[in-house]
Amino acid sequence: MATTLAKAAEGTVAEQTHAARIEHVSKSFSGPAGTQLVLDDVSLDVAPGEFVTILGASGCGKSTLLNLVAGLDRPTLGSIETPGGRPALMFQEHALFPWLTAGKNIELALRLRGLPRAARKPEAERLLELVRLGGAYDKRVHELSGGMRQRVALARALAQDSQLLLMDEPFAALDAITRDVLHGELTRIWAETNLSVLFVTHNVREAVRLAERVVLLSSRPGRVAKEWTVDIPQPRRIEDADVAELSVEITEHLRGEIRRHGQH
């Protein structure tokens, strides 16, 4: 089967039937121990404006799948389409340049996007306001808390003006309170911008709190094991009874996948 990675830039969000389409994607890596199959025949659509979380045990291929959608690597088999153009990507580590201010870190993304010099600072300030860091333009990275750094990283991702935001466990290194606050901020920004979000996590409650749909990958090789539509109204709290109830159900399926993998 020929490998393709199609990224057409035409059409508005309203005209698109999907923000991302993953069709029968498999990914193998070769090493000293031979060829290792990491993803096996994964198919998944993300609708325009949809928030989808990908959940699974460590090593199941979640980050590999996100890298494929981002265009950082190519599938061994199958195809990936992102009709709105190249997605924006946010990692667990903020990856900010420490010698630049918060504003200049964002301006770097704006420059790469092709925004004229005169428009960059006002746009960086607008994005800082969006992530509730107004007035932080001139702050250096070492002056920012962990949560503030991730807000700047989010603003920099939004500066790419992509219709699809890919997030690889961006809050995993934060303390519980900061993570809770940023969950609320992310859902607010998602609602305000109509972004499509594909969010990778191993935290079941985080997945349920944020997403409209939760996709569980099996243990390696990663396959789509099960999906859940999350009908709980936003805003949600991680301690809400409905969030807890669905989290328990999903956790049981996740444990089953881990047990199944351990028996191989």
Backbone torsions as a table, in degrees:
resi	resn	phi	psi	omega
1	MET	NA	126.5	-176.9
2	ALA	-70.1	143.1	178.3
3	THR	-90.4	132.5	175.9
4	THR	-133.8	151.7	174.8
5	LEU	-138.7	92.2	-172.5
6	ALA	-95.0	132.6	178.9
7	LYS	-137.8	81.3	178.9
8	ALA	-80.8	138.0	-176.2
9	ALA	-99.6	7.9	-176.0
10	GLU	-91.1	155.2	173.5
11	GLY	93.9	147.5	176.6
12	THR	-87.6	169.2	178.6
13	VAL	-58.3	-38.6	-177.1
14	ALA	-64.0	-30.9	-177.4
15	GLU	-84.1	-17.4	-174.7
16	GLN	-82.5	142.8	175.4
17	THR	-90.1	-14.9	179.9
18	HIS	-155.9	149.5	173.1
19	ALA	-87.4	-29.8	174.9
20	ALA	-147.8	140.9	175.4
21	ARG	-132.2	118.8	179.5
22	ILE	-110.8	116.5	-174.2
23	GLU	-122.3	113.1	173.0
24	HIS	51.0	47.5	-175.8
25	VAL	-87.0	130.0	171.3
26	SER	-126.2	148.5	178.0
27	LYS	-139.9	126.9	177.6
28	SER	-120.7	149.2	174.4
29	PHE	-123.1	140.5	177.4
30	SER	-100.7	140.3	179.3
31	GLY	-153.5	-174.3	-178.9
32	PRO	-56.8	-31.3	-178.2
33	ALA	-87.6	4.0	-178.8
34	GLY	108.1	-166.1	-178.5
35	THR	-85.6	131.6	-178.9
36	GLN	-115.8	125.1	177.9
37	LEU	-86.8	116.9	-177.0
38	VAL	-98.6	-42.6	176.8
39	LEU	-123.3	139.4	-175.2
40	ASP	-132.3	105.1	171.9
41	ASP	56.2	53.3	-180.0
42	VAL	-88.8	126.9	174.5
43	SER	-126.7	131.5	-175.3
44	LEU	-161.6	133.9	172.2
45	ASP	-110.7	142.7	169.9
46	VAL	-115.9	120.1	-177.8
47	ALA	-75.7	156.3	174.6
48	PRO	-57.3	128.6	179.9
49	GLY	79.5	4.6	-177.4
50	GLU	-88.8	147.0	175.4
51	PHE	-110.6	113.2	-177.2
52	VAL	-120.5	132.3	172.4
53	THR	-107.4	140.6	174.3
54	ILE	-106.8	123.3	-172.8
55	LEU	-121.5	146.2	176.3
56	GLY	174.6	167.7	179.4
57	ALA	-69.3	161.0	177.6
58	SER	-56.9	135.5	176.9
59	GLY	85.3	7.6	-177.0
60	CYS	-83.8	-5.6	177.5
61	GLY	103.5	12.2	-178.4
62	LYS	-60.0	-52.0	-178.1
63	SER	-68.1	-34.7	176.1
64	THR	-59.9	-43.9	179.3
65	LEU	-62.9	-42.6	179.9
66	LEU	-63.5	-40.5	177.7
67	ASN	-62.9	-35.1	177.5
68	LEU	-66.9	-43.3	179.1
69	VAL	-64.9	-35.1	179.8
70	ALA	-71.9	-14.9	-177.4
71	GLY	85.0	12.5	178.7
72	LEU	-78.8	-16.0	177.6
73	ASP	-150.7	168.3	-178.9
74	ARG	-116.4	144.0	177.6
75	PRO	-67.5	150.7	174.2
76	THR	-70.4	-40.5	175.4
77	LEU	-137.3	155.3	174.7
78	GLY	95.5	-175.7	-175.8
79	SER	-139.3	152.3	177.5
80	ILE	-133.0	129.6	176.9
81	GLU	-120.8	135.9	170.4
82	THR	-130.6	87.9	-170.1
83	PRO	-61.5	-22.7	-179.5
84	GLY	-83.1	5.6	-178.0
85	GLY	102.4	-170.3	-176.9
86	ARG	-64.1	130.0	178.5
87	PRO	-70.6	158.7	168.8
88	ALA	-87.8	147.2	-175.1
89	LEU	-130.1	132.0	177.5
90	MET	-124.5	128.2	-174.6
91	PHE	-99.2	175.0	175.3
92	GLN	-63.7	-43.1	175.2
93	GLU	-85.9	140.8	-174.6
94	HIS	-65.4	-29.6	177.0
95	ALA	56.2	32.5	175.4
96	LEU	-80.0	148.4	176.9
97	PHE	-80.2	117.0	-172.0
98	PRO	-68.1	-20.8	-179.7
99	TRP	-84.8	-3.1	177.2
100	LEU	-109.1	152.8	173.8
101	THR	-72.9	169.6	176.2
102	ALA	-55.0	-47.3	-178.8
103	GLY	-63.0	-41.8	-178.7
104	LYS	-69.1	-31.4	174.2
105	ASN	-60.8	-41.0	179.0
106	ILE	-71.2	-39.2	179.4
107	GLU	-61.6	-31.0	178.0
108	LEU	-59.6	-44.4	177.3
109	ALA	-65.1	-37.5	179.3
110	LEU	-66.5	-37.3	177.6
111	ARG	-65.5	-45.0	178.3
112	LEU	-62.5	-29.3	176.9
113	ARG	-73.4	-16.9	179.0
114	GLY	97.1	12.8	179.8
115	LEU	-71.6	135.3	-179.9
116	PRO	-59.6	150.3	-176.2
117	ARG	-53.2	-44.3	-175.4
118	ALA	-65.1	-23.7	-177.0
119	ALA	-92.2	-9.1	-170.8
120	ARG	-71.5	-47.5	-177.4
121	LYS	-63.4	-47.5	177.3
122	PRO	-58.3	-37.4	-180.0
123	GLU	-71.1	-39.5	176.6
124	ALA	-61.8	-41.3	178.2
125	GLU	-65.8	-37.4	177.5
126	ARG	-63.5	-42.6	-179.1
127	LEU	-68.2	-36.3	175.3
128	LEU	-64.0	-38.3	174.7
129	GLU	-63.1	-40.1	-178.8
130	LEU	-60.7	-38.5	179.7
131	VAL	-92.8	13.7	176.7
132	ARG	61.0	45.9	172.7
133	LEU	-126.7	35.1	177.2
134	GLY	-56.0	134.3	-178.8
135	GLY	90.9	-1.5	-177.4
136	ALA	-96.3	7.7	-174.4
137	TYR	-52.4	-43.9	-173.4
138	ASP	-92.7	4.9	-179.6
139	LYS	-78.4	138.6	175.4
140	ARG	-81.2	160.2	-176.3
141	VAL	-58.5	-39.7	-177.0
142	HIS	-68.3	-15.1	178.6
143	GLU	-87.7	-4.7	-175.2
144	LEU	-103.4	142.6	172.6
145	SER	-71.5	170.9	179.1
146	GLY	-58.6	-43.5	179.1
147	GLY	-65.2	-38.9	178.3
148	MET	-65.8	-38.5	178.1
149	ARG	-62.2	-40.3	178.9
150	GLN	-69.2	-31.3	174.5
151	ARG	-64.1	-42.8	177.4
152	VAL	-63.5	-42.1	178.3
153	ALA	-61.6	-37.7	177.0
154	LEU	-66.3	-43.7	177.8
155	ALA	-60.8	-39.4	178.2
156	ARG	-65.5	-38.6	176.5
157	ALA	-64.8	-42.0	178.8
158	LEU	-65.9	-26.6	179.7
159	ALA	-64.4	-19.3	179.5
160	GLN	-74.2	-10.5	175.4
161	ASP	56.4	38.0	177.4
162	SER	-89.1	153.0	177.0
163	GLN	-83.5	-12.1	-177.7
164	LEU	-127.5	124.4	178.7
165	LEU	-110.0	122.9	177.6
166	LEU	-103.1	130.3	-175.6
167	MET	-130.2	119.3	-176.5
168	ASP	-105.7	91.8	179.7
169	GLU	46.0	53.3	-171.8
170	PRO	-69.6	-16.8	-176.7
171	PHE	-112.3	8.1	-172.2
172	ALA	-64.1	-31.0	-175.9
173	ALA	-88.8	0.2	-175.8
174	LEU	-92.6	156.6	175.8
175	ASP	-70.4	164.3	-170.5
176	ALA	-61.0	-40.6	-177.7
177	ILE	-68.8	-45.8	178.9
178	THR	-62.4	-41.3	178.4
179	ARG	-61.7	-41.3	179.6
180	ASP	-62.3	-42.5	178.9
181	VAL	-63.7	-42.9	-178.0
182	LEU	-71.3	-28.7	171.5
183	HIS	-57.3	-47.2	179.7
184	GLY	-63.2	-40.5	179.6
185	GLU	-66.0	-41.1	-179.1
186	LEU	-64.2	-44.5	-179.8
187	THR	-66.3	-33.5	175.9
188	ARG	-64.6	-46.9	-179.0
189	ILE	-65.3	-41.1	177.3
190	TRP	-58.8	-44.2	-179.9
191	ALA	-66.4	-37.2	-177.4
192	GLU	-74.3	-31.0	-172.6
193	THR	-102.5	-13.4	-176.8
194	ASN	59.8	31.4	175.0
195	LEU	-68.1	154.6	163.8
196	SER	-95.0	135.3	-176.5
197	VAL	-126.6	131.4	171.0
198	LEU	-118.5	112.1	-166.3
199	PHE	-119.9	121.4	179.7
200	VAL	-96.4	134.3	177.3
201	THR	-154.9	160.8	168.9
202	HIS	-110.7	2.9	-177.5
203	ASN	-95.7	111.7	-172.8
204	VAL	-64.1	-44.9	-178.4
205	ARG	-65.5	-37.5	175.8
206	GLU	-60.5	-43.9	179.5
207	ALA	-60.0	-44.1	-177.2
208	VAL	-72.9	-38.2	-179.2
209	ARG	-62.8	-37.9	-170.9
210	LEU	-89.3	-38.5	-159.0
211	ALA	-92.6	157.2	164.7
212	GLU	-85.4	-24.7	-179.8
213	ARG	-146.6	135.1	178.0
214	VAL	-111.8	128.1	179.7
215	VAL	-114.8	121.1	-179.9
216	LEU	-96.8	124.0	173.7
217	LEU	-93.0	142.5	175.4
218	SER	-70.8	164.0	173.2
219	SER	-67.1	158.1	-168.5
220	ARG	-49.7	132.2	0.1
221	PRO	-74.0	143.1	-177.4
222	GLY	-69.9	124.7	172.8
223	ARG	-132.3	157.2	175.4
224	VAL	-71.7	110.2	-176.7
225	ALA	-87.5	-39.8	-177.1
226	LYS	-167.0	154.4	176.2
227	GLU	-129.3	149.0	175.2
228	TRP	-129.5	133.6	168.5
229	THR	-87.7	129.2	-177.0
230	VAL	-99.1	104.6	-176.2
231	ASP	-93.9	12.9	-179.3
232	ILE	-78.4	125.9	-176.9
233	PRO	-62.6	145.4	170.9
234	GLN	-89.8	150.2	1.5
235	PRO	-77.5	143.9	177.6
236	ARG	-109.2	159.5	171.6
237	ARG	-115.9	147.7	-176.8
238	ILE	-65.8	-22.8	180.0
239	GLU	-94.8	2.4	179.3
240	ASP	-59.6	144.9	-177.5
241	ALA	-60.6	-41.7	-179.7
242	ASP	-65.8	-38.5	177.3
243	VAL	-64.4	-44.2	179.8
244	ALA	-63.0	-42.3	-177.6
245	GLU	-63.2	-47.0	179.1
246	LEU	-68.1	-34.7	178.6
247	SER	-61.8	-39.5	178.3
248	VAL	-62.5	-44.3	179.6
249	GLU	-61.0	-46.9	-178.0
250	ILE	-66.6	-38.4	179.7
251	THR	-60.8	-38.7	177.9
252	GLU	-61.4	-42.0	177.4
253	HIS	-66.5	-38.8	178.4
254	LEU	-63.9	-43.1	177.8
255	ARG	-61.3	-38.3	177.8
256	GLY	-61.8	-40.3	178.1
257	GLU	-66.0	-39.8	179.6
258	ILE	-67.0	-41.3	177.4
259	ARG	-64.1	-42.1	-179.1
260	ARG	-61.5	-42.4	-179.9
261	HIS	-64.6	-37.6	-177.5
262	GLY	-69.4	-17.3	-179.2
263	GLN	-89.2	-5.8	-179.2
264	HIS	-87.9	NA	NA
